[in-house]
Amino acid sequence: MSGKKISITLLGKKHQLFCPAGEEAALHRSVEYLETRLQESSEKASLLSYERVLMITALNMANELLRAEVSKAQVDMELHQRISALHENIDQLLLQQRQMELPD
């Protein structure tokens, strides 16, 4: 797999990461998002160490991700139920139409 080392800064600390080729823009967007979230956590708890801020931010983001996945699963289930109900209605209407078209 080809790629290169990318230098990033989080809360003023530099880090070197390997980035697969073609993923640089996505990595930079992720770093910007993470930096914003880290800044928010750091402002709320300014006495925490760098590692604690990273951990708390990671846990908050993981919690948000899991909640979003549950919410998406609920929406998917509701959509599936609605689509099934629509299919049943269409089948019933088609059956009624066929029955009306039958000669007496």
Buried (B, 14 or more C-beta within 10 A) or exposed (E): EEBEEBEBEBBEEEEEEEBEEEEEEEBEEEBEEBBEBBBEBBEEEEEBEEEEBBEBBBEEBEEEEEEEEEEEEEEEEEEEEEEEEEEEEEEEEEEEEEEEEEEE
